[in-house]
């Protein structure tokens, strides 16, 4: 069973900037706008539920 806050790796489809955040995954509108290019909404690339850290 998953917890309330999920660690996810996000990627910008335009500039490929990546970042790891903790999100309650309610819907796609919760995903942030890319902090680098400020033009695209970031996409979920990977759920980090196996204790990975970068």
C-alpha positions in Angstrom: 0.0 0.0 0.0 1.3 3.4 -0.9 1.7 6.3 1.5 0.1 9.8 1.2 3.1 11.5 -0.4 4.8 9.7 -3.3 8.4 10.4 -4.4 8.4 10.9 -8.2 10.9 11.9 -10.7 9.5 14.6 -13.1 10.9 15.5 -16.5 10.2 18.5 -18.7 9.1 17.3 -22.2 10.6 20.5 -23.8 14.0 21.0 -22.1 14.4 17.6 -20.4 15.1 19.1 -17.0 14.6 16.5 -14.2 13.7 16.9 -10.6 12.5 14.8 -7.7 9.5 15.9 -5.7 7.0 14.4 -3.2 3.5 14.7 -4.6 0.1 13.5 -3.6 -0.9 12.1 -7.0 -4.5 13.4 -7.3 -4.5 14.6 -10.9 -2.3 16.0 -13.7 -3.1 19.6 -12.7 -1.0 19.2 -9.6 2.2 18.8 -11.6 4.4 21.9 -11.7 5.5 24.0 -14.6 9.2 23.5 -15.5 11.4 25.9 -13.4 14.1 26.0 -16.1 12.2 26.9 -19.3 8.8 27.9 -17.7 6.9 26.8 -20.8 5.8 23.2 -20.2 4.1 21.3 -17.5 6.4 18.5 -16.2 5.5 14.9 -16.7 6.0 11.9 -14.4 9.0 9.9 -15.6 9.4 7.4 -12.7 7.8 6.5 -9.4 10.7 6.3 -6.9 9.3 3.7 -4.4 12.4 1.5 -4.0 14.5 3.9 -1.9 16.5 5.4 -4.7 18.3 8.7 -4.1 20.3 10.8 -6.5 
